[in-house]
Amino acid sequence: MHELPLTESILNIVLKYAAGNEANQVLSIHMQIGELSDVEEEWLQRYFDYLSKGTVAEGAKLKIERMPVVVQCVACQMLYEVQPAQMGSLVCPACGGKSGTLVSGREYHVKAMEVL
Amino acid sequence: MAGVRLIEVKEKILADNAKLAEESRAQLRKNRTMLLNLMSSPGSGKTSLIIRTMEELKGNVNLGVIEADIDSSIDAEKIAAGGIPAVQLRTGGFCHLEAAMVNQGLDALAEHNLDLIIIENIGNLVCPAEFDTGAHKNVMLLSVPEGDDKPLKYPLMFSICDLLLVNKIDYLSLSEFDLKALRERVLNLNPHIIILEISCKTGAGIDLWINWLKGEIAAFKK
């Protein structure tokens, strides 16, 4: 629901790195976004296409890798992956513990980009 | 002409917001003003809670409010009528607040020398959970008519809050809301969260909330 400010932030990072690396054109942008982060990929691309018009990043494709939600069991410290929909009913695969703290799954990273 | 190159970036997309939020938090600490971010769905009673809180804290704690719920100054007017400094942010159709927007509100309240500023965030259980506002404490308000299944649908919101207030408990007898199931679901997601049951209408549990708040302010000022 907040794709627009995210897109602005992505574009700023991309343009900074494009300028620093004397790129003429950005072809693709590789990102890691946590499964718990609420992002519609299609809209992210649409906003990006709109905001990047006239810049070296115009036409670049956003490639998003969704990162799993990882929880640490409060009872036995085991780390395990869960689907976002299962967050409210955690069960540790090792000890059956029902309490867990969130370790990762909220990432919003630009990892790399392909340029000409 | 050179061919395709791969450039490593490794940057956090929301780093600018996170940095700004960290700076506000540090500045507020210096000024000895605690910032509290109040989040909930629309209609769960944020404004009623703030008005109750204002009455309870009168004469003891200097309170200010940053009002951000969508596009009407009615809430800020109601609060200002109670004699405390309130500023309305023009958030238009925004779904959440960012640190830069909160900073505008903090600037507007800067002259008042406040102990506590409450941000009434935009009514939404999704987006506000993702953006650091610079607050020292995050508080969520969930009202009984919304249902006890909300932790299953919005896990992130429940996992980032320090306190959950279950409001409108005067509706409990009219609904199938299961307090025990709610507690279990929330504590599984966030073992450190404190859960209090209140009713802004009847005043039930308000003393517990005020005690929590006073305790937090005292700890913050130490």
Interface residues (C-beta under 8 A of the other chain):
Chain A: M1 H2 P5 L6 S9 I10 N12 I13 V14 Y17 N21 A23 L27 M31 L36 S37 D38 V74 P84 A85 M87 G88 S89 L90 K98 S99 G100 T101 L102 R106 Y108 H109 V110 K111 A112 M113 E114 V115 L116
Chain B: M1 A2 G3 V4 R5 L6 I7 E8 V9 K10 E11 K12 I13 L14 A15 D16 N17 C95 H96 E98 N124 V126 C127 E130 F131 D149 P151 L152 K153 P155 L156 S159 E184 R185 L187 N188 L189 N190 P191
